[in-house]
Amino acid sequence: MAHDMGAWLEGLGPGRAAFMMELETHRLHLRPHRRGDIDHLATLYADPDVTEFTKLGRLTRAEAKATLEDYLANWRNKEFGIRAVFVKSSGEFAGECGLFGLESSGDIALRYAFHKRFWGQGLATEAAYAVID
């Protein structure tokens, strides 16, 4: 997976590249989102059960694409962001987890959203620990 990010990271400088590295846990692989993740995000954000408790709420594909562009800009400009989360054993996209800035206060917050079939397995907790560690 890392080979797709090489050109993108090249121009970001050493500090950013180190912070934006891909993360692994016992069960998960986490990486910054890419433009090619639109199908993953559109499906995730279309599920009202998944988005019920998120700030974004349920999104159309066009809104998901705009959100993805915001995520990419955040990585470029703020050096942190939301990561795509994959199950290592199957390669399945499970959801997302990462840090984002609260515009109102400037604080940093944790965000996560996972497909329902991955709920109740501790994956969000595992991903959150990897992101904040």
Disulfide bonds with the S-S distance in Angstrom:
none
